[in-house]
Amino acid sequence: MILVVPQTTPRTARDYYNELYKAGGLDRFADGEACFDEDATNENFFIFGQSKHMREFMKADGTFEKLPKKMRVQLDKDFLIVRGYAKGIPFKDEEYFDKDGSTWVSPVYDIDPKNSMRIRLTINWQTLRYKRAVEMLDHELRYKSEVAKFGKCEDVPPGIRQVGEPN
């Protein structure tokens, strides 16, 4: 007897995103834009929210002034809240990217005694195209090299309220 296994179409990052969006499962603090790699075989995607939108909302509804001063000072800075997903499963934690000129950077991570790395996200706000680069640095934070991926972001539609919890 020959066992015939039906072929299934591989799922894309967009398929996983659509499934999660319809279930309202995106991280509600990072659900401003959804970003997809140009490589259609990459099943990962990421979403991000801008601190300025959170700040504007909180000021409009009166909750900003009720926050502790330290939290207000932090929210007055521009940063991105980024959450990655692998096949629709959220990465362990949100990442916070600080503004660095016209780009956004993650904290610096030590790799070994001589090397560090950080992630730099560059977004063209007119087209929502992005470059996400892992930058290799020495311990004096001098740039050595990078590996970059490119793609396009889109607004997360407001139609379904996202209630996914940050970890």
C-alpha positions as CSV (number, residue, x, y, z in Angstrom):
1,M,0.0,0.0,0.0
2,I,1.3,3.4,-0.9
3,L,0.6,6.2,1.5
4,V,-0.3,9.5,-0.3
5,V,0.3,12.6,1.7
6,P,-1.6,15.6,0.5
7,Q,0.7,18.5,-0.5
8,T,0.1,21.6,1.5
9,T,0.9,25.1,0.3
10,P,3.7,26.5,2.5
11,R,2.4,29.3,4.8
12,T,3.9,32.7,4.5
13,A,4.6,35.4,7.1
14,R,1.5,37.2,5.9
15,D,-0.7,34.1,6.4
16,Y,0.6,33.8,10.0
17,Y,0.0,37.6,10.5
18,N,-3.5,37.4,9.1
19,E,-4.4,34.5,11.4
20,L,-3.1,36.3,14.4
21,Y,-4.7,39.6,13.5
22,K,-8.1,38.0,13.0
23,A,-7.8,36.4,16.5
24,G,-6.9,39.8,18.0
25,G,-3.6,38.3,19.2
26,L,-1.0,40.9,18.2
27,D,0.9,42.6,20.9
28,R,-1.3,45.6,21.7
29,F,1.6,47.9,22.5
30,A,3.3,47.3,19.2
31,D,0.4,47.0,16.8
32,G,1.0,50.2,14.7
33,E,2.7,48.7,11.7
34,A,3.3,45.1,10.4
35,C,6.5,44.5,8.5
36,F,7.3,41.7,6.0
37,D,10.6,40.7,4.5
38,E,10.9,40.9,0.7
39,D,12.0,37.2,0.8
40,A,8.6,35.5,0.6
41,T,10.1,32.3,2.1
42,N,10.8,34.1,5.3
43,E,8.0,33.0,7.7
44,N,8.8,35.7,10.3
45,F,7.4,39.2,10.6
46,F,7.6,42.0,13.1
47,I,5.3,44.7,14.2
48,F,6.0,48.0,15.9
49,G,4.4,50.9,17.6
50,Q,5.7,54.4,18.1
51,S,6.0,56.0,21.5
52,K,4.7,59.3,20.1
53,H,1.3,57.7,19.3
54,M,1.0,56.3,22.8
55,R,2.1,59.6,24.3
56,E,-0.5,61.6,22.2
57,F,-3.3,59.1,23.2
58,M,-2.4,59.4,26.9
59,K,-2.3,63.2,26.7
60,A,-5.7,63.3,25.0
61,D,-7.4,61.1,27.5
62,G,-5.7,62.7,30.6
63,T,-3.7,59.7,31.8
64,F,-0.3,61.1,30.8
65,E,-0.2,63.7,33.6
66,K,-1.2,61.0,36.2
67,L,1.9,58.9,35.4
68,P,5.0,59.2,37.7
69,K,7.4,61.9,36.5
70,K,10.1,59.3,35.6
71,M,7.6,57.5,33.3
72,R,6.5,60.8,31.7
73,V,10.1,61.7,31.0
74,Q,10.7,58.3,29.3
75,L,7.5,58.6,27.2
76,D,8.6,62.1,26.1
77,K,11.4,60.5,24.2
78,D,10.8,58.9,20.8
79,F,11.3,55.2,20.6
80,L,9.8,52.2,18.9
81,I,8.3,49.1,20.6
82,V,9.0,46.2,18.4
83,R,7.7,42.6,18.6
84,G,8.9,39.8,16.3
85,Y,6.9,36.7,15.4
86,A,8.2,33.4,14.1
87,K,5.4,31.5,12.3
88,G,2.9,33.5,14.3
89,I,4.5,32.8,17.7
90,P,5.8,36.0,19.5
91,F,9.4,36.3,20.3
92,K,10.1,36.2,24.0
93,D,10.2,39.9,24.6
94,E,9.4,43.2,23.0
95,E,12.4,45.2,21.9
96,Y,12.8,48.9,22.4
97,F,14.6,50.9,19.7
98,D,15.8,54.4,20.5
99,K,15.9,57.2,17.9
100,D,19.4,57.7,16.4
101,G,19.3,60.5,13.9
102,S,16.9,59.3,11.2
103,T,17.1,55.6,12.2
104,W,16.3,53.5,15.3
105,V,18.7,51.3,17.2
106,S,18.5,48.5,19.7
107,P,20.7,48.3,22.8
108,V,24.2,47.0,22.2
109,Y,24.7,43.3,23.0
110,D,28.0,41.8,23.8
111,I,28.8,38.7,21.8
112,D,32.3,37.8,23.0
113,P,35.2,39.6,24.6
114,K,36.0,41.5,21.4
115,N,32.7,41.9,19.6
116,S,29.3,43.5,20.1
117,M,26.2,43.9,18.0
118,R,23.0,46.0,17.7
119,I,20.1,46.1,15.4
120,R,19.4,49.2,13.3
121,L,16.0,49.8,11.7
122,T,15.8,52.4,9.0
123,I,12.3,53.2,7.7
124,N,11.3,55.4,4.7
125,W,8.1,56.9,6.2
126,Q,6.8,57.9,2.8
127,T,6.8,54.3,1.4
128,L,7.1,52.3,4.6
129,R,10.0,50.3,3.1
130,Y,12.6,49.3,5.7
131,K,16.1,48.0,6.2
132,R,16.8,46.0,9.3
133,A,20.5,45.5,9.8
134,V,22.4,43.5,12.4
135,E,25.5,45.7,12.9
136,M,28.7,44.1,14.2
137,L,30.8,46.4,16.4
138,D,34.0,46.3,18.4
139,H,33.8,47.0,22.1
140,E,34.5,50.7,21.5
141,L,31.3,50.6,19.4
142,R,33.1,51.1,16.1
143,Y,31.2,49.7,13.2
144,K,32.8,46.6,11.6
145,S,30.1,45.1,9.3
146,E,26.5,44.4,8.9
147,V,24.0,41.9,7.6
148,A,20.8,43.5,6.3
149,K,17.3,42.4,5.3
150,F,14.8,44.6,3.4
151,G,11.0,44.7,3.3
152,K,7.9,46.7,3.5
153,C,5.6,47.7,6.4
154,E,1.9,48.5,6.4
155,D,-0.5,50.0,8.9
156,V,-2.2,47.5,11.1
157,P,-5.9,48.1,10.4
158,P,-7.9,49.3,13.4
159,G,-10.9,47.0,12.6
160,I,-10.1,44.3,15.1
161,R,-8.9,45.3,18.6
162,Q,-5.6,43.6,19.4
163,V,-5.4,42.3,22.9
164,G,-2.2,40.2,22.8
165,E,-0.3,40.5,26.1
166,P,3.3,41.4,26.2
167,N,5.4,38.6,27.8
